[in-house]
């Protein structure tokens, strides 16, 4: 069983930055692909960013490319999402997720992920 706990959400003005963190426990973190997803009110959960088990292959949704950066520290069982130039449309609950398949290319589909955190709220004011 893998437990994931996100932190770092909050309220920020448009154009500002936030850094999200996710700590994993209960498994072998260095073998997992890790993803970030978000869900805005009345919308489906959507892919934001992901990184493969080694950290060599990040992947981003087009809507965040160039503004967000995903990274990981396998020694600390942590994955991060640095969010810059935030926009009101980035407002959502952000979730980290673990993909137990050791794929070279990180998965972008929700169905590929086996464990999920409880989420952290990010609110961007205009």
C-alpha angles and dihedrals in degrees: 000000000000123000121201125191123187126202140169103068123135147120120310136165121249110278092030132113139241133182120213124199132194124193121199129206138172100045146047100289096186090065096054133090109226129210141187120215133173138205125199122197112287091003134104121257110267138195117260108166142333140189130201125242095270097042092239097113120050120179130195141192112246090243093064102030111128093016105059129053125196121201140159141208110207092188089062098035088237137137122191139199116200109197120195133174090023120200131202088250089064088070108121145105107282121214132190119211139188126226110200092199111098096225122167091220114051117242121248098189121093090222091064093064122089104188133034137194124230094255137241126237120242117188122184116193123206 
